[in-house]
């Protein structure tokens, strides 16, 4: 019989990108369940704990407060999204905010690119309009793709209004 793999707090921190202190804090405020303990009192974490922490990290990146995450963490992975319309709407709102931020940041990147290429604004006209140049740059720009782990948390399309499959 194969035993489930467990992780120390140090390994958990490395796997999730959080500090050990942050993990302890999340336990203290009951965002995470209390970790199991070895006989010597050291915390041990299971894969489900790692997944929950990754979900917290992902939700935090969307701008959702720690307190507002609690309902998302209580929903099981196989829950019917129709039962959680408020959570779906919250995610949709966060998504819209992020899209707006991306658009704003892309304008800044476009401005910087123009400055780097031109050095200073030029009075001469090119074959392309400034809008065409910006549009071309936007097409070339690569936005960092969402990781496989993050995608698993947010696999449902925002357009469908479905709650992510992996929310626990």
N, C-alpha and C positions, 0 to 999 in steps of 0.2 A: 504494500500500500504506500503510495507516494504522499508525503506530507507537504502541506502548503508552505511555500516559501515565505519567510518573514524577513523584515528589514529593520535595521537599527534606525534611530532617529537621524544619525549622520547619513546613512544610505538614503533614507526618505528625503532628507533635505537635498541631497545631490540629485535624486531622481525627479524632484518636483521644482527645483529652483528656488525654494524658500529656505530661509535660515532656520536653524533648530529653534531659536527663540520664537520665531513667528509660528512655527508648528505648535510649540508649547502654548503660546498665546491663544491660538485658535481652539485648542483644547480647553483652556481656562475659560474662554467666553462661550464654550459649548457650541462652537461652529462645527467642530470635529468631535466625534465621540472620544471618550477617554481611551487612550491606547492600552492594549493589553500589556502586562508586565511579566518579565522573567522573574525567576526566583530571587535574583539579586536586585530587583526593583527597576531595572532598565526597561525603557519602553520598547515594545516591538509593534511593528506595523505590518499589515497584510496588503495584498494587492488592491482590495476594495478601498482601503484607506488611502493608498496612493491615488487611485482613481478619483476619490472624493476631493483630495487636495488639489489634483489637477483641475477638477471642475471649479473649485474655488478660485484658483489662479486665473482660469479662463474667464469666469464671471467678473473677477476683479478688473481684468483688462478691458471689459466692456464699460466699466465705470459704475457698476452696481455696488452699492455700499455693502459692507459686511452684514449689517442687519437685514438689508433687503434680500440677501442671498438665502436666508433661512428657509423660505418657502420652496425655493428651487431645490435645496438639498433634501427636503422632506419628500419630494415627489419621486416615486420609483421609476426605474428606467422603462418599464413597460406600461406606464400610465397612459390613459387616453387623453390626448391634448384637449379634447372638447370639455373635459372636466376642469381644466385649468386656464380658462380664457384670460384671466387677469395676468397670469404669468406669461402667456403667449404675447399679450399686448405689451407687457414690460420689455420682453425681449425684442419685439418689433420696434418699440420706441428707442431702445438702446442701439439697435442696428441702424436706425435712421440717423441718430446722433453720430455714430461712427462714420457712416457714409458722408455726412456733412463735414466731419473732421478730415476725412481722406481728401475730399474735394478741396478744402481749404489748404491742406498741406501740399497737395499737388500744384496749386497755384503758386505757392512759395517756391517749390522745386523748379517749376517752369521759369519763374523770375530769376532764380539763381543761375539756372542753365543759360538763360539769355545773357546775363551779366558775365558769366564765365566765357562764353563764346565771343561776345562782342566787346567786352571790356568796358564799354560805355555806350549809351544809346547813339545810334547812327541816324543821320538825316536822310541817307540814301534809301531808295526803295529796292526791295528784292522782288524776285518773281512771285514769291508767295506772300500772302497777307499774314499779318501777325497771328490772326486766329488760326490760319492753316498751319503755321509753324508750331503753335501751341498744341493743336490737335494732333499733329504728327508726333510730337514729343510725348503726349499722353499715351498714344498707342504703343510707343517704344518703351515707355516706363514700365518697369516690372515691380508690382507690389508683392511683397513677401507673401507667399502662399501660406494659408493656415496649415498648421501641422496636422498630421494624421490624428494625434491625440485630441487636439482641439476640435478637429472636424468631427470626431466621434461624439463629442458633446453637443455639437450644433449641426447635426447631419440633416435635420429637416429644413427644407427651404423656408425662408422667412415669408415667402409669398403664400405658402400653404397655410401658414398660421399654426403649424404643428409644433408642439413642444419637443425639444431635442430628446432623442431616444435614450441617451445615457444619463440624463439628469436623475440623480438619486435623492 
